[in-house]
Every structure is written in C-alpha cells, then in structure tokens.
Amino acid sequence: MRKKLKAIGVAVVTLALVLALLVGGCGPSETEETLAQTQAELAQAEEALADTEAKLAETEESLAALEESTKQRVVEFEIREYDAIVIGGGYGGMISAAILAKNGMKTAVVEQGDQIGGRSGAVDHDGYWIDYGLKDSRDASDIIMVMNPPALYGQQAAEAAGAEIEMVEVGHIRGHIHPTGEVANLDVHDMDSISNYFMQMVGVPPDKMTDFMFILADFMALDPQEYRSVLVEDWLRENVADEEMHIYVYRYLTQLYAPPPEKASVGRVAEFFNLPGSTFRANDPEVGGNQGFIEPYARVVREYGGDIMLGQMPIEILVEDGKVQGVVIDDKAGNVQELHAPVVIFNWVVWYVLDLVDESLLPENLVENARALEQNYNPDTVLCNMGLSRLPTVRATGEPDDWGGWQRAVMGEERVYGGGWLICSLATPTAAPPGKHLITFLYCTGGNLDESNPPFSSFAEARDKITSTAITCARDYYSDLDEITEWVSFSYHKGPSEVGWFFSPVERAPVECPTIEGLYFVGSTTEVIGSYQDLEAHAALIATEMILNQQ
C-alpha cells in the first residue's frame, strides 16, 4: 500500500515538471520560478506521503494486535489446558483428582451429573440423603462401604489426599430368615458366630458343618491367579463328592453376591476369602450418607485449584500417535468444549471407554473382556427408601433396633436370596433430619447369565420383588414399621449398578492402558486387589503413584 502511494506521488510531480517545461512563452526566469515552486510542492507531497505511511503502519499494527487478541480469546474459550482430566466423579475418580491436585497437578473432574459421587455417593432428598448416588451414573458400587484390613485402601487414600473423613465402623451382618423369623448375627472374627450363621442363614446341618468349613478352607488355600478361569461348578464337581454340599456353597456365594454362583471364578472366591472385610459409614458435618466418602475429596480438589465440571458429558478421548491429548465434552445444550491434558483417568465401568476411543487403539483382550462384563455380569438394582418418625421396634424384644450394619434377608427353607436393608441414620446421623430416621431396602438381580435371578423386565417387577422379599421380612421383624413410616420412595437402576462382576472369571481392565500412553482406569472394573469400593481406592492409589512418578 505504501509503495503504491509513493509511486502515485512521484508520477504527479513528474507530470507537473513536464507540463511546466512544455508551456510556451515561458522565459528562463519563469521556468526557474515554476521549477522551484514544483520542488516545494514535491517536498510537501513527500512529507504528506511520509505522514500517511506512518499512519498506515500504525493502522496495520493495530489490526495485527486486534487479530492476535481475538485469536487468543477464541483459543482460551474453546480449549482449556490441564495436567490431568478425570472422567467420572465417583469414588476412585475423586480420590485420583484429590491426590493429583494436592501434588501440584492442574486437574479437572468431568462429571455428567449435577453433583459428584456417582453410584458411590448419596443424593439429598428433602433433608434425607439417599444412598446409591445419581440415577444415570456410569459406575457401580454398594450401599455400604467395604474395606479390607490390614491394607484399608480407602483409609490410605484419604491420608494420601489429605481428605478428612470420619469413618464409622459398623456391625458386620445380621441375617433374617423368612418366614420363621430366625436371626443370626455374623462376626467374622468369632468362629461360633460364623458356624451359627452358616447353620441358620445357609442351612448347613450341624453334622455337615465341619465338612463345609473344610471346603471353604480349601478355597482359601488355592492360588487366585492360577484358578481365576476355573468355575466353581467345575471345581466342586471334581473335588467335592457330596452334591448336597454344592447347594450350601452356592447359597453362601449367592449371599456374598456372586451371581450366578456356579459360574463364579474359583480364584476370585479364593482371593475374597483371604481378604477380611470391614464395613464403614461416613459421618460428615455437611453431607449425609455415603456422600461423606466423596465430598471430602472434592474439598481437597477445590482447595488446590482443581476444577469440578458438572453437567458435562465426555464424548471423545483425544488420542494422537498413541498418546492421550485430552477430552471433548458437551453440556445438556450440546455446547462443546475441548480440554487438553496428557493424562486421562477413567472412573466409569470399562465398557463405556469403547464409546470414547477407537477400539482399534485399545488392546484386543481389553475390548473383548469389557463387552463380556457388560453382556453377562451387569445387574439391575431396586431400592425402597422410607422416612421414619423414629427407630423401628424389634418385635421379639420390644426395643428400638440399634443395628447400624447391613441386615440380610433369605426366604424359605431354600434360603433364597431376598436382598436386605440398612438403617442409614444409625451410623450416619446426617442421613436424616434431626429426630428422624431413614431405612433403605435393596434388592439386586444377577446378570444375563443368572437364570434364577435375571435382570428386571420392568419397574413393576422390581417393585414387587423387593416388596415380597426384604420389605416383607422387615415387616415381620419390626412391630411398627408401617406405623412410623412418613414417606416412601423407590429407586430403580438398570445396570451398571451393583458390582455383579466381582466374582466373574473375566479379566478386568489394567490400571494403565498398555496401548495408549496416559490413559488409566480406576473404576470398579479394574484388575486390582480389594473388595467392592476398596478396589477403586486401591486402583486410584496405584494410578496416581504412576502418574506422579512420571512428572
């Protein structure tokens, strides 16, 4: 532009000189005067041209600055940079986020729901904290926290993250037999209690108790890795001649929630029997129920500058040259954001990763096993929650129930699985408003392999099942349950819900993906030692240690 202006100016001046020289009748003095005037005009033109060029340069600089500023604003709006992104705000996800944030990594948690917790948390319902978390959660858990001493991975995780969690250890299990009304309290540290439980809840005759205990001891002596692919039905057929004992083993495994028990892995059973479990509830000053195991980690994330992005659905994990690049998310309006990070931690059950990553980038056996877990070991769960004006009265004693642990129900002489219940507000006072109580009944199906207890075909079927089993048993055990009930609600969860694959022979996902650098799994479908939720804590501890060692 500047060259064009200068050329035009020179052309004008030259033309003026030529015209001056060609004008007839001009003497030498007039010619000199005209030339001097023309030179002066040329100098003025050059000065004006220089001024114009300066202004043009300023304009171009302003335009360039504006263009760069606009570009930066667009990049900042569309792409956010992090050190790590956690998909899913469940138990393992929040542990991972808190540990990484505490150790100086810029961390984001992406959660599709409107609160954190996933299936491991609780939701506020008019002052009552309903366990089992959000309706559309993509993880799986249980209504009560199980940890495995001496490791207690959940406690280790809280210490590693600096999360303040008041954990209340509750009673083990109280068993109920309907319709006889028999009750058996199980204390895994007391052999007399164990024998009595097996006789009452499993139906093992006294004269067969020794043989039954020896079978369980044989399971414990087996190598979990060597026997992982061996099914219980095959092992019993080869090692236990008394087929009546097979029935008792199946009953007990069903109560441990190994559906279907005959298809359970011998190695998984062996590992479980060698992991003594303790049950806990959380007592948090701000939130109730199992949300007390989740919110303390969120406090750590926020304290160290992490982001918790609610209402955001991951739609793609970005991978380039075998390395994680970040995550694409959108909200309920479809607004898309791109988050960049070299680390992605996946807290959902493993088969959902197949929706976010090209399957060809994942190990073939991981894809195959993920689909097997989804297809065969993915149960449904129904819950019934009742708000109580006071604690229910035990019919046999006339006293209020004070059992803060899980209460399991079995039905009839066959000791058919009947779910169970928990008085949530006994161990966690904030689970209900002051002076009130909350009782939650739960019933889980098996997966598609379980012909005796298949997934529900409808909510009506689910409601009828829990009413005819656990609720009926409780109405017999308490003398005033209906009288003190102020409200009733049902929760209906299609799979994933309960950890139905815990005893399956299918290999679960590794903590670190071997084919995509920077992708880690910390959900309930991860292959680590631990029971139920405790394995998520263990996976999170392993994953975060790997990540931090690479920083």
Backbone hydrogen bonds, N-H to C=O, Kabsch-Sander energy under -0.5 kcal/mol:
donor,donor_aa,acceptor,acceptor_aa,energy
5,L,1,M,-1.9
6,K,2,R,-2.0
7,A,3,K,-2.1
8,I,4,K,-1.9
9,G,5,L,-2.0
10,V,6,K,-2.4
11,A,7,A,-2.2
12,V,8,I,-2.0
13,V,9,G,-2.1
14,T,10,V,-2.5
15,L,11,A,-2.2
16,A,12,V,-1.9
17,L,13,V,-2.0
18,V,14,T,-2.4
19,L,15,L,-2.4
20,A,16,A,-2.0
21,L,17,L,-2.1
22,L,18,V,-1.7
23,V,19,L,-1.0
26,C,23,V,-0.8
27,G,25,G,-0.5
31,T,27,G,-2.5
32,E,28,P,-2.7
33,E,29,S,-2.4
34,T,30,E,-2.8
35,L,31,T,-2.7
36,A,32,E,-2.6
37,Q,33,E,-2.4
38,T,34,T,-2.6
39,Q,35,L,-2.7
40,A,36,A,-2.2
41,E,37,Q,-2.3
42,L,38,T,-2.4
43,A,39,Q,-2.5
44,Q,40,A,-2.3
45,A,41,E,-2.5
46,E,42,L,-3.0
47,E,43,A,-2.4
48,A,44,Q,-2.7
49,L,45,A,-2.8
50,A,46,E,-2.7
51,D,47,E,-2.2
52,T,48,A,-2.5
53,E,49,L,-2.9
54,A,50,A,-2.2
55,K,51,D,-2.3
56,L,52,T,-2.6
57,A,53,E,-2.4
58,E,54,A,-2.2
59,T,55,K,-2.3
60,E,56,L,-2.6
61,E,57,A,-2.4
62,S,58,E,-2.4
63,L,59,T,-2.7
64,A,60,E,-2.4
65,A,61,E,-2.5
66,L,62,S,-2.6
67,E,63,L,-2.6
68,E,64,A,-2.5
69,S,65,A,-2.7
70,T,66,L,-2.6
71,K,67,E,-2.3
72,Q,68,E,-2.4
73,R,69,S,-2.1
74,V,70,T,-2.1
75,V,71,K,-2.5
76,E,72,Q,-2.5
77,F,73,R,-1.6
78,E,74,V,-2.2
79,I,75,V,-2.7
80,R,338,E,-1.8
82,Y,340,H,-2.8
83,D,106,K,-2.8
84,A,106,K,-1.8
85,I,343,V,-2.1
86,V,108,A,-3.2
87,I,85,I,-0.5
87,I,345,I,-3.3
88,G,86,V,-0.7
88,G,110,V,-2.8
94,M,90,G,-2.7
95,I,91,Y,-2.1
96,S,92,G,-2.1
97,A,93,G,-2.4
98,A,94,M,-2.3
99,I,95,I,-2.3
100,L,96,S,-2.4
101,A,97,A,-2.6
102,K,98,A,-2.4
103,N,99,I,-1.3
104,G,101,A,-1.8
105,M,100,L,-2.4
107,T,105,M,-0.7
108,A,84,A,-1.9
109,V,307,D,-2.9
110,V,86,V,-3.2
110,V,108,A,-0.5
111,E,109,V,-0.6
111,E,309,M,-2.6
117,G,89,G,-3.1
120,S,117,G,-1.2
121,G,117,G,-0.6
121,G,118,G,-0.9
123,V,130,I,-2.4
125,H,128,Y,-3.3
128,Y,125,H,-1.5
129,W,431,A,-2.3
130,I,123,V,-3.1
130,I,128,Y,-0.8
131,D,129,W,-0.6
132,Y,121,G,-1.2
133,G,121,G,-1.4
134,L,118,G,-0.9
137,S,134,L,-1.3
141,S,497,S,-2.0
145,M,280,F,-1.5
147,M,278,S,-2.9
152,L,148,N,-3.4
155,Q,152,L,-0.7
156,Q,152,L,-2.2
157,A,153,Y,-2.7
158,A,154,G,-1.9
159,E,155,Q,-2.1
160,A,156,Q,-2.6
161,A,157,A,-2.2
162,G,158,A,-1.1
163,A,158,A,-2.2
165,I,163,A,-0.9
167,M,165,I,-1.0
168,V,166,E,-0.5
168,V,281,R,-3.8
169,E,167,M,-0.6
170,V,279,T,-2.1
173,I,186,L,-1.3
174,R,406,W,-2.3
175,G,173,I,-0.5
175,G,184,A,-3.8
176,H,408,R,-2.5
177,I,182,E,-2.2
178,H,176,H,-0.6
178,H,410,V,-2.6
181,G,177,I,-2.6
182,E,177,I,-0.5
184,A,175,G,-2.2
186,L,173,I,-3.5
186,L,184,A,-0.5
187,D,185,N,-0.6
190,D,187,D,-2.1
194,I,190,D,-2.2
195,S,191,M,-2.7
196,N,192,D,-2.4
197,Y,193,S,-2.2
198,F,194,I,-2.4
199,M,195,S,-2.1
200,Q,196,N,-2.3
201,M,197,Y,-2.9
202,V,197,Y,-0.8
202,V,198,F,-0.8
203,G,198,F,-0.8
204,V,198,F,-1.9
208,K,205,P,-1.7
209,M,205,P,-0.5
209,M,206,P,-1.0
212,F,208,K,-2.3
213,M,209,M,-2.6
214,F,210,T,-2.1
215,I,211,D,-1.9
216,L,212,F,-2.0
217,A,213,M,-2.2
218,D,214,F,-2.3
219,F,215,I,-2.0
220,M,216,L,-2.0
221,A,217,A,-1.3
222,L,218,D,-0.6
222,L,219,F,-1.5
227,Y,223,D,-2.0
228,R,225,Q,-1.0
230,V,227,Y,-0.9
232,V,264,A,-2.2
233,E,262,E,-2.1
235,W,231,L,-2.2
236,L,232,V,-2.9
237,R,233,E,-1.8
238,E,234,D,-1.6
239,N,235,W,-1.9
240,V,236,L,-2.7
241,A,239,N,-0.5
243,E,241,A,-0.9
245,M,242,D,-1.1
246,H,242,D,-0.7
247,I,243,E,-1.2
248,Y,244,E,-1.3
249,V,245,M,-2.3
250,Y,246,H,-2.5
251,R,247,I,-2.4
252,Y,248,Y,-2.4
253,L,249,V,-2.5
254,T,250,Y,-2.2
255,Q,251,R,-2.0
256,L,252,Y,-1.4
257,Y,254,T,-1.2
258,A,253,L,-1.0
263,K,260,P,-1.4
264,A,261,P,-1.4
265,S,503,F,-3.4
266,V,230,V,-3.1
267,G,227,Y,-2.2
269,V,265,S,-2.2
270,A,266,V,-2.6
271,E,267,G,-2.4
272,F,268,R,-2.5
273,F,269,V,-2.6
274,N,270,A,-1.0
275,L,272,F,-1.8
278,S,147,M,-3.2
280,F,145,M,-2.8
281,R,168,V,-2.3
283,N,166,E,-2.5
284,D,282,A,-0.6
284,D,287,V,-0.5
291,Q,288,G,-1.2
292,G,289,G,-1.8
293,F,290,N,-2.0
294,I,291,Q,-1.2
295,E,291,Q,-2.7
297,Y,294,I,-1.2
298,A,294,I,-1.3
299,R,295,E,-2.1
300,V,296,P,-1.4
301,V,297,Y,-2.3
302,R,298,A,-2.6
303,E,299,R,-2.3
304,Y,300,V,-1.9
305,G,302,R,-1.6
306,G,301,V,-3.0
307,D,107,T,-2.4
309,M,109,V,-3.3
309,M,307,D,-0.6
310,L,308,I,-0.8
311,G,111,E,-0.7
311,G,113,G,-2.8
312,Q,111,E,-2.1
312,Q,309,M,-0.5
313,M,311,G,-0.5
313,M,330,D,-3.3
315,I,328,V,-3.1
316,E,328,V,-1.4
317,I,356,L,-2.4
318,L,316,E,-0.6
318,L,326,G,-2.4
320,E,323,K,-2.6
323,K,320,E,-1.5
324,V,517,E,-2.9
325,Q,318,L,-3.3
326,G,318,L,-1.1
327,V,339,L,-2.5
328,V,316,E,-3.0
329,I,337,Q,-2.5
330,D,313,M,-1.8
331,D,335,N,-1.3
334,G,331,D,-2.0
337,Q,329,I,-2.6
338,E,78,E,-2.5
339,L,327,V,-3.0
339,L,337,Q,-0.5
340,H,80,R,-3.0
341,A,325,Q,-1.8
344,V,518,G,-3.0
345,I,85,I,-2.7
346,F,344,V,-0.5
346,F,520,Y,-3.4
347,N,87,I,-2.7
347,N,345,I,-0.6
349,V,138,R,-2.5
352,Y,349,V,-1.7
353,V,350,V,-1.8
354,L,351,W,-1.0
355,D,352,Y,-1.3
356,L,353,V,-1.1
357,V,353,V,-1.5
361,L,358,D,-2.2
362,L,359,E,-1.6
367,V,363,P,-1.9
368,E,364,E,-2.3
369,N,365,N,-2.5
370,A,366,L,-2.3
371,R,367,V,-2.1
372,A,368,E,-1.7
373,L,369,N,-2.4
374,E,370,A,-2.1
375,Q,371,R,-2.4
376,N,372,A,-2.4
377,Y,373,L,-1.9
381,T,493,H,-2.8
382,V,443,Y,-2.5
383,L,491,S,-3.0
384,C,441,F,-1.9
385,N,489,S,-3.3
386,M,439,I,-2.5
387,G,487,W,-1.8
388,L,386,M,-0.5
388,L,437,H,-3.4
389,S,484,I,-2.4
394,V,399,E,-3.0
395,R,477,Y,-2.8
397,T,394,V,-0.6
398,G,394,V,-3.0
401,D,392,P,-2.6
404,G,402,D,-0.8
406,W,171,G,-0.5
406,W,172,H,-1.0
407,Q,421,W,-2.4
408,R,174,R,-2.6
408,R,406,W,-0.5
409,A,419,G,-2.7
410,V,176,H,-2.3
411,M,416,V,-2.4
412,G,178,H,-4.1
415,R,412,G,-1.6
416,V,411,M,-2.3
418,G,409,A,-2.3
420,G,442,L,-1.9
421,W,407,Q,-2.5
422,L,440,T,-2.0
424,C,422,L,-1.4
424,C,438,L,-0.9
425,S,438,L,-1.1
426,L,423,I,-1.6
427,A,423,I,-0.6
428,T,424,C,-1.4
431,A,428,T,-2.4
432,A,429,P,-1.3
436,K,433,P,-2.3
437,H,388,L,-2.2
439,I,386,M,-2.1
440,T,422,L,-2.7
441,F,384,C,-2.9
442,L,420,G,-2.7
443,Y,382,V,-2.2
445,T,380,D,-2.4
446,G,453,N,-3.6
449,L,376,N,-1.2
450,D,447,G,-1.4
451,E,449,L,-1.1
462,A,458,S,-1.7
463,R,459,F,-3.2
464,D,460,A,-2.3
465,K,461,E,-2.1
466,I,462,A,-2.2
467,T,463,R,-1.8
468,S,464,D,-2.2
469,T,465,K,-0.8
471,I,466,I,-2.2
472,T,467,T,-0.8
473,C,469,T,-2.5
474,A,470,A,-2.2
475,R,471,I,-2.4
476,D,472,T,-1.5
477,Y,473,C,-1.8
478,Y,474,A,-2.8
479,S,393,T,-2.3
484,I,480,D,-1.9
485,T,481,L,-0.7
485,T,482,D,-0.6
486,E,387,G,-3.5
487,W,387,G,-1.0
489,S,385,N,-2.3
491,S,383,L,-2.6
493,H,381,T,-3.2
494,K,492,Y,-0.5
497,S,498,E,-0.7
499,V,141,S,-0.8
500,G,498,E,-2.2
502,F,499,V,-1.4
504,S,501,W,-1.4
509,A,525,T,-2.5
513,C,511,V,-0.5
513,C,519,L,-2.6
517,E,322,G,-2.8
519,L,516,I,-1.6
520,Y,344,V,-2.3
520,Y,518,G,-0.5
521,F,511,V,-2.7
522,V,346,F,-2.5
523,G,346,F,-0.5
526,T,523,G,-1.1
527,E,509,A,-3.4
528,V,526,T,-1.6
534,D,146,V,-0.8
534,D,531,S,-2.3
535,L,532,Y,-0.9
536,E,532,Y,-0.6
536,E,533,Q,-0.9
537,A,533,Q,-1.6
538,H,534,D,-2.2
539,A,535,L,-2.7
540,A,536,E,-2.4
541,L,537,A,-2.1
542,I,538,H,-2.3
543,A,539,A,-2.8
544,T,540,A,-2.5
545,E,541,L,-1.6
546,M,542,I,-2.2
547,I,543,A,-2.5
548,L,544,T,-2.7
549,N,545,E,-2.0
550,Q,546,M,-0.7
550,Q,547,I,-1.0
551,Q,548,L,-1.1
